[in-house]
Amino acid sequence: MIEGTLPRHVAIIMDGNGRWAKKHTLQVALGHRKGVEALRAIIRESSDLKIEALSIYAFSTENWNREKQEVEALMALLLEYFTSEIDELDQENVCIRILGDKDGLPPPQREALYKAEERTGKNTGLKLNIAINYGGRAELARAARELAQMALRGEISPDEIDEKKMAQMLYTHDLPDVDLLIRTSGEMRLSNFLLYQCAYAEFVFPTVLWPDFDINAYHAALSAFTSRDRRFGGRNK
């Protein structure tokens, strides 16, 4: 039983698949596959807890620099995930949104992502945001370009560009900012994930590797959030 007000928007950096595989003397691809199993349970629990939005970091723009074999395995797993899970996600009223440059992905994966967004776009349950080919700095640069183009067209003046206008240009424009960011495996960095949206997020860094991150670990992270005193730059009275 989790006491207190739950976060509206949870973000997760699913770290540790490779180390989990090495620990169990398995190929890295099997670590990623085990990580998908952990993700399935966390999505279901988030939905059951009525959390509004769950954002997960699946593949960053920097991940292209990994070994070719691992990248190919991740792309294959991505395609398999959307093929095997889309029916259940749709039935559970989950709304899928892809954060990142879909057009930079191979055609089969790109098509699968567009279809998933189209199929679940009108669902009213958990908003599942999957960051694929995503970078936080790239997202901010993209937003700045769009605002600059609007100014050039005379739709807005430069003086009108403020934090609200910037937020409206982000992938998450209609969602609340991140309340809680969880990064597994004990690493303590954002790795270019949702830089703008995490301005006032609470951070939790469990040491467990992502494939071993279960419901109990998730509840512990949520409980840690509910115990925090969030002041957003103010002071306690």
GUKOLMI-313723 format. One record per residue (C-alpha): residue in three letters; x, y, z. Coordinates in steps of 0.001 Angstrom, whole numbers, plus 500000, padded with zeros to 6 digits. Example, Ala and Ser with C-alpha at 12.3 -4.5 7.8 and 13.67 -1.06 7.14 Angstrom:
<pts>
ALA512300495500507800;SER513670498940507140;
</pts>
This chain:
<pts>
MET500000500000500000;ILE501511503313498910;GLU500516506229501112;GLY500400509773499832;THR499820511450496474;LEU501284509531493565;PRO503149511298490761;ARG501126512216487694;HIS504078511664485350;VAL506786509047485919;ALA509884508809483716;ILE512188505789483735;ILE515707505305482399;MET515829501521482090;ASP519526500991482776;GLY521423497779483393;ASN520310495295480730;GLY523853494727479508;ARG525278494312483003;TRP522455491928483885;ALA523320489799480859;LYS527018489804481760;LYS526209488878485353;HIS524261485863484095;THR526836485046481373;LEU524312485695478621;GLN524394487667475389;VAL523483491358475718;ALA520421490819473508;LEU518992488456476119;GLY519447491154478757;HIS517374493533476654;ARG514730490851476176;LYS514545490301479933;GLY514234494058480326;VAL511127494024478129;GLU509536491553480542;ALA510187493950483424;LEU508737496812481401;ARG505537494907480720;ALA504852494582484467;ILE505645498257485168;ILE503303499460482426;ARG500501497313483772;GLU501074498503487349;SER501220502148486276;SER497894501704484541;ASP496365500008487574;LEU497604502824489842;LYS495986505406487544;ILE499267507186486917;GLU498584509662484132;ALA501781509334482099;LEU504748506961481958;SER507762507951479854;ILE510449505346479181;TYR513861505746477572;ALA514109502943475035;PHE516764504086472548;SER518726507340472545;THR520330509137469633;GLU523677508147471150;ASN522776504430471208;TRP523518504238467466;ASN527189504278468519;ARG526900500866470164;GLU528152497717468456;LYS526276496916465261;GLN525114493536466572;GLU523545495103469674;VAL521838497862467670;GLU520390495298465264;ALA519150493207468193;LEU517507496268469753;MET515800497186466487;ALA514528493611466085;LEU513266493579469668;LEU511550496919469118;LEU509664495558466131;GLU508783492369467999;TYR507509494356471000;PHE505069496438469000;THR503893493385467097;SER503268491250470180;GLU502100493876472696;ILE499967496285470690;ASP496739494289471054;GLU496951494138474850;LEU498032497765475182;ASP495124498859473026;GLN492680496702474983;GLU493991498223478230;ASN493162501705476861;VAL496847502726476788;CYS497692505674474545;ILE501120505332472918;ARG503228508295471888;ILE506721508110470442;LEU509197510748471609;GLY512012511245469123;ASP512822511163465430;LYS510772508296464016;ASP511882509122460480;GLY515471508289461419;LEU514575504646462092;PRO514642501734459627;PRO511386501475457584;PRO509853498426459389;GLN510340499985462819;ARG509186503394461634;GLU505997501937460179;ALA505280499958463360;LEU505610503090465500;TYR503333505176463311;LYS500732502404463338;ALA500904502078467140;GLU500357505808467610;GLU497483505852465144;ARG495779502797466628;THR495945503932470268;GLY495789507695469764;LYS492216508051471016;ASN492649505839474084;THR492053507626477371;GLY494031505518479831;LEU497740505560480672;LYS499754507782478340;LEU502768505649477472;ASN505553507753476004;ILE508363505729474468;ALA511551507659473710;ILE513148506123470622;ASN515930507787468627;TYR515513510538471206;GLY517828513155472668;GLY516815515913475046;ARG519092518504473475;ALA517825517599470008;GLU514253518045471249;LEU515047521538472547;ALA516813522469469305;ARG513791521209467350;ALA511477523348469516;ALA513688526409469025;ARG513658525942465251;GLU509860525738465202;LEU509548528915467262;ALA512053530687465001;GLN510078529663461922;MET506866530930463516;ALA508579534260464204;LEU509847534466460622;ARG506318533892459346;GLY505064536677461584;GLU502863534358463657;ILE504585535423466891;SER507082538083467847;PRO510416537137469463;ASP509271538892472650;GLU506411536395472950;ILE508756533424473200;ASP508724532287476824;GLU508788529044478812;LYS505154528312477995;LYS505713528735474260;MET508791526495474434;ALA506852523792476305;GLN504163523868473621;MET506757522823471028;LEU507946519729472917;TYR506859516141472246;THR505153516232475667;HIS503325519512475026;ASP500003518335476462;LEU501361516408479450;PRO502358517507482955;ASP506066517885483663;VAL507852514833485023;ASP507213514436488758;LEU509425511401489369;LEU512424510146487416;ILE513699506651488163;ARG517046505421486864;THR517933501849487684;SER521370500236488172;GLY522669502924490535;GLU523841505345487839;MET523063508964488722;ARG522700511001485544;LEU519994512078483112;SER521786510954479933;ASN520052513602477820;PHE516527512439478761;LEU513636514921479080;LEU515928517758480138;TYR513243520457480057;GLN510477518299481521;CYS512589517178484504;ALA513298520707485783;TYR511541520017489107;ALA511390516225489066;GLU512264514165492094;PHE514999511606491336;VAL515271508045492641;PHE518295505887491788;PRO517718502258492836;THR520793500052492493;VAL518836497125491052;LEU519513496368487384;TRP516533497016485136;PRO515614493368484357;ASP515278492791488124;PHE513195495932488711;ASP509893494459489867;ILE506646495764491323;ASN508084495911494838;ALA510990498027493622;TYR508573500265491745;HIS506416500713494838;ALA509541501603496829;ALA510412504324494321;LEU506860505663494383;SER506858505646498185;ALA510135507574498175;PHE508446510181495996;THR505428510528498281;SER507743511191501235;ARG509517514095499528;ASP508762517730500353;ARG508442519403496945;ARG508921523166497154;PHE509544524137493498;GLY512064526775494553;GLY510034528052497504;ARG510437527543501227;ASN508497525645503851;LYS506174527880505789;
</pts>
